[in-house]
Amino acid sequence: MGATSHQAGAAGRAPTADRPASVRNVVLVGHSGSGKTTLVEALALTAGAVNRAGRVEDGATVSDYDEIEHRRQRSVQLSLVPVEWAGIKINILDTPGYADFVGELRAGLRAADAALFVVSAAEDGDGLCGPTRMVWDECAAVGMPRAIVVTHLEAARADYDQMTSVCGDAFGADDPDAVRPLYLPLHGPAGHDGHAPVAGLLGLLSQRVYDYSSGDRVERDPDPAELALITDARARLIEGIIAESEDETLMDRYLAGEDIDLKTLVDDLERAVARGTFHPVLMAAPAAEGARKGLGTVELLELITGGFPTPLERAPVTVTTPGGADRPAVTCDPSGPLLAEVVKTSSDPYVGRVSLVRVFSGTLRPDETVHVSGHTSRQDQGLHEADERIGTLTSPFGKQQRTLTQCIAGDLACVAKLTRAETGDTLSAKDQPLLMETWSMPDPLLPLAIEAHSKADEDKLSQGLARLVAEDPTMRLEQNPHTHQLVLWSLGEAHQDLALERLRTRYGVQVDPVPHRVSLRETFGAQAAGRGRHVKQSGGHGQFAICEIQVDPLPPGSGVEFVDKVVGGAVPRQFIPSVEKGVRAQAARGVAAGYPLVDVRITLLDGKAHSVDSSDAAFQTAGALALREAAAGAAIRLLEPVAEVSVLVPDEYVGPVMSDLAGRRGRVVGTDQAAPGRSRVLAEIPEIEIGRYAVELRSVSHGTGRFSRTYARHEPMPPQLADKLREQTEKGSQLT
């Protein structure tokens, strides 16, 4: 922070680390469009990892290397860009900013030891009040060190001072002095539009000027006007640093007028940043055409290498055996027992499955056999275990995979062709298997029913979907036993679109979305009777069966009961099971709109048989006919599934959320305080009304709401909606 010497990694060479102290793992966080990917390019250029910075618009950036990202001009997946600075390997993890890809963000947070929150100076700050603030709070809860980088300084309406103030309000609510800028912008001459671009930085601690206007970084003393700006802001920064100092005498000495030397301030700053108690604000901009350093990138790299923690400072990892027995916590030691985790799984058209792995202990080497343990399903948390051989070990750099000889504790690497390992799985020594608790992921709650486009697609569909779900733990596949639909559950519409595009381009599978159906039921509204007569005499062996039934409604959840009250042998004993089989088969097919019949008692009262022509098949048919006749003269109610919904939102959105739920025929059953500033709304709502709630809640709550749902029961649908459904069923359509 203020130093000028550095040792940049050479372009084309994979940075390596021989000890955990020489590694920094940093994840970039920010809403979509804040400039994270452009910042990665600027850092890579300054560190010498690339010879020329690419642009998102040209599809030429290192971290956005997927064809889908090129077409959409935005990140859709986690990517790793390792660079080297001052002898330190920096693993930069670029994450998508769009809410649908929060699973990739969570994976990046798991792999990193510190976070850079990227905000745009051209924004009004709304992006900090929603999802970005929620991620900040998540990092704060686990004590992850954080810094803030302001981008888009070149924009005509960029306002660094305003954005710094917004960051202080949004991120420093508990301690405003803990969020302070380390630099002020040095503005160049104003253009014809009156906008004065940022041409350099005023260092508040060093009291030096870092001028980038020439295309290089030139350090000089400030002039009197610049020094006045520095002096005023420097005092507030020093007070913030001293407040977090471990030296309790420092504040008294400072207030007494003692001049605190620069080294003491920098050391205290770096310790406070590494502890996660102080959050500096910096600025950065891409390099001008032909320049080798982007504005602020040297200062940012110095903060990462000097102020962010090493993997050695991460808390020991809690582990168990795959069977659940406790084991001592594992520390970051290259010579310790092997413990690594798959943080991301992807597919390469040439290499196959590629697993991005964070090593927490031990050293991972090619050709060794490791034990894979993890959760087969995010729903039932079943365990799976296997031994697999580590193939090629590589360091990713965009599309390139640079071969590594090993990956030590604290570092990240890619492993090719781990066929059994999924995202979140643990890799450990074959003779000492361990299991890490997987990180929390949001539940996919937006359904998409799909069908194969053709017979050829149908043959490849199951394999393509299995690979897709194995790569992305925020996606779930369901074969609904009630509606017989294949349903892909995701986090949002963009997540859905990405899944379909990957199926088509990566796995060669074309699917067609179809209307999603909920599992409706039918029941009788009142007692009814029916007579089934199946008599055929057309030469040869005939068919003869007659049965009379009574249908009575039962309480919800009773299913279908069958009672035999035949007297005098009107229906021979051997054919009573046949009648039951027939009425149950008809009940499963439905009696009005084609939905299963439930919550009824069907009583067989009487019937007739023929000594020659009666048969099992005849009485099955008669039983079905009797049930259909009973339904024809009765009031049939449609039952719809009702879900218990728990919605977690900031307090200011409780009212709009409750109003929205009421408009969906929901019944709010209670609210409670889930956390300071956040409330939980509990409601019961028909499932047919919340098919797209994952998308619509985001709009109501400005991206800050989350919800969960569980099936509660089936209950009668309002008559007007039931009538509409019957009309649609008669026309051959389904209610979506």
Protein Blocks (a to p, Z undefined) as FASTA:
>chain_A
ZZabdcdddehiacddfbfklcccddddddehilmmmmmmmmmmmnopafbdcdfklopa
fklmcfklmmnopafbdcdddddeehiacddddddfbfklmmmmmmmmmmpmbdcddddf
kbgolmmmmmmmmmmmmmmmnopacddddehklpmkbcfklmmmmmmmmmmmmmmmlpcc
fbdcddddddfkopacdfbdcdfklopacdfknopacdddddfklmmmmmmmmmmmmmmm
mmmpcblklmmmmmnopacdfklmmmmmmmmmmnopaccddddddddehiabdehklmmm
mmmmmmpccfklpccdddddfkopacddddddfklccddddfbdcddfklopadddddfe
djddehiacdddddfblklopacddddddddddddehjbccddfbdcehiacddehiakb
cghiacddfklccddddddddddfbdcddddfblklmmmmmmmmmmmmmmmmkbccdddf
klopacdddfbfklmmmmmmmmmmmnopacdddddddddddddfbdcdddddddddeehj
ddddddddddddddehklpadddfbehhlagfklmmmmmmmmmmmmmnopknopacehia
cddfbdcddfklgcfklmmmmmmmmmmmmmmmpccddddddddddddddfklmmmmmmmm
mmnopacfbdcdfbghiacddddddfklmmmmmmmmmmmnnopaccddddfbdcdddfkl
mmmmmmmmmnopacZZ
